[in-house]
Amino acid sequence: MESERLKKATKCFAHNGCWLIACLRCVKCHKVQLQCSGVRCKTEFLPIEKYTDHNLLSDYKFLESVDRLVYTSVHDSHSKNRRHNSQILHFCRKAKQSGVNLKLMPVGMSKRTENASVFSRRENCLLWTIRWMFPQADVEYVDRRVSELEVVGDVLKKYIDPEKADAVHKQSLKKYCEIGPQGVCVFLKIELLPASEARYHQLDISKTLKDCLAQKTVIEFPTFHVVLPDKTAGYVSTSQVP
């Protein structure tokens, strides 16, 4: 576009996208007509014979901006990791104070990624991720940020209580809902044992989560096995070991 008003214009502008020099009105028309963004393509090929000091300066600034972006992203990543590691260490200390022998898996493991357990300073308690396994229904559910002060049976009610469970859970856990929370048995696997010697803690669901996990080893977060009373034969508890 050649601006006929260029000579009369008091101000001219260099349009970065196409290197057009024109008055402001013509630059605006150029953007609309050719759908030009006005932003120079910084990676566009330029023949060496057309390469000027201006292009050199522009490329230098582009490389500086890339370097600055890389530095910022690495610095932010390290800062986030430090904060995250600090939170994990604080959670482990609080878990130990609650009597839980907490074991963490290496970063990248699926269970490590799933674990959203934290210590709440406002509530002054641990908030656990809990996995509920219902083997007789072949389904499992995950609760996040469950207070250690909650009664285990109360947390379980939303899944198998005939009155409080929603329609989806009533359908998928029909056999469980027929007998309700007080009729099932809840087990926590004893960790760090060979698979051939699997043993379980049978939990008293009238107690709080804190009491149920005290003096027990937990890898990342607890997994509770909710078992129908006539299907407990495969869950050897510590009280059954001679």
N, C-alpha and C positions, 0 to 999 in steps of 0.2 A: 504494500500500500504506500502510495506517495502522497504526502500531505500537502495540499495546495495552500494551507494556512500556516505552513511551517515558518515561512519568512516573517509572517505577521505575529506569530505566537510569541508571547513573552517568556513562556517556559516550555521546554521540550523534554521528553522523557525517552530513555533508552529501554525498550521492551526486552526483558531478559530472555524470553522464550525464542524470539526470532531476531533479536538484535535490531529491531526496527526503531528508528529515531523519529518521533512524531509528537504532535501535541497530545494532550491528555484525552481530548475528545476522539481523536483518530485511533489512539491506542485502545480505547474502550470499544469502538466499532470493530476494530481488528479482532479483539477477543471474542466478540459475539458472532461475527461472520465466519471466522475460521475455527471457532471453539478452541482457542488457544488459552492455555492456563496461565501463561505469562512466566512460567518457571522453566529455567534453562535445564535441559537434559544434561546432567553432569557426566554421564558415561557415553555420550554420543561420540562416534568416531570423527576425528578431525585430521585431515591431511597435514603432513608436516609443513608444507609450504604455506598453509593458512594459520599455522600455530604462532600466536603472538605472545608478548609478555603478559597481556591481559589474561589469556588462556592459562598461562603458567601460574599466575597468581590465583586464579580461580581454582585450578586443580590443587594447588597447595592448601588453600582454605578448605577444600573438600576433604583432603586427607587428614587435616587437623580435626575436622568435625567427626570423622570416622574414629580417629584415635580417642577423642574425648568421649564418644559414645561407648566405645569398648571399655575404657577405664571406668566410666560411671556404672555400667552394667555389672562388671566384675566386683567393684566396690560395694554396690548394693547387694549383690549375691552373698558376699562375705558377711556383710552386716546382718542380713536376714538369717544366715546360717548360725551366726553367733547368738542372735536372739533366740532362735529355735533351740539350739543346744542348751542355752541357759534355762529355757522353760522345761526342757526334758529333765535336766539335772534336778531342778527344783521339784518336779513331779516325783522323781524317784526318791528324793529325800522325804517328801511328805508321805509317800506310799510306805516307806520303811517305818516312819513314825506310827502309821496305822497298823503296823504288824504284817505288811505284805512283802513277801520276797519277790520283788518285781525283776523280771529278766527282759531285756530288750534285744530284738533281732537286728542284724546289720541293715544299714540304709539300703533301700531298693527292694527288700523282701516285701511280699504282698501284705503280710500281717502288720509290718512296720508302717506301711503306707496307710492301711485302714485305720490304724489306731488314732483316735481323736481325743483320747483321754487327757484331761488337764487338771490343774489345781486352781480352784476358784478362790481368789483372795476375798472377794465380796462375801461369798458364802462360807469361806474358811473350811472348805472340804474338797475331797477329790471328786471329780466328775468322770465317771468311767464310760468307756465303750463296752457294750455287752453284746455278745452273740448268743442268741437263743436257738438251740437245735431241737427240733421235734422229730425224732427218728421214725415214729410210727405214722407220721404224716408226710415224711420225706420233704420237709420244708425247713427253712431257717430264716430268722429275722435278726436285724441288728439295731440296737438302740444306741444313741450317742448322748454323751454328757448326762449320764444318770448319776444323781448324787449318791454318795456312799452312805448317806443318812436315811435313804429310802428303804422301806421294808421290801425284801425280794418278792414276796407274795403279792404286794400291791403293784409292783412293776409288771408282774406277770398277768395281772387281771385284764389288761387291755387286749391280751391275745386269747385267753381261754375262759374268761368269766362270762357265763351265759347272758348276763345283763349288760356288762360294760364293753364286751368285744364288739367290733364292727362287723358288718355283714361279710366282708372279705375273709376275715380271720375265722368267723364262725363256719364258713364254708370249707376253707382249707384245713381247719383244725377241728373238724366236727366231733371226732371221738374225744378230743381233749375237752371241748366245751361241755360235753355231756356230763363229765364228772367234776369240772371246775378246778380252780387252783389248789384247793385243799385235798383233792383226790390224787394228784400226780406226785411223782418223785423227781426231785431235781438233783443232778449230780454235777460235780466239777472234777475233771480229770486230774489225777496227780501227775505233775510234770516230771520230766527228767528220768523216767523209768523206761526200760526196754518195751517195745511194742508187745512182746509176748507176755509181759507181766503187768499189763494195764490194770490200774486200780483207780478208784474214784472216791471222792468225798461225797457223802450224802448230806445235803444241806437242809437246814431248818429254815424254811421260807418265811417263818414268822419273825425271823431276825432281820436286822438291817444288812445291807450289802457289806458294810464295814465289818460287822461281826462274822459274816459268812466267809470273808476273804482273809481274816486275821490268821496268822501262822500258816499261811499256804503260799505255795509258789505259783506265780502267774506269769505267763509269757505274753507280754504286750498288754493283753486285756482278757478278762474271763470269758470262757465259753461254757454256757450252762446247757446240760442235756436234760430236757424235760421228757420224762418217760412215763408211760402208762403203768399202773401198778402191777399188771400181770405180765409185763415185759422187762422186769428188772433183773432177770437172771444173768444177763450178759454184763451187768454193771457191778462188779465185785467191789464192795466198799472196804474201807480200812478195818471196820469192825468185824468183817467176815474172814479176815486173814488170820490163820492160826498162829 
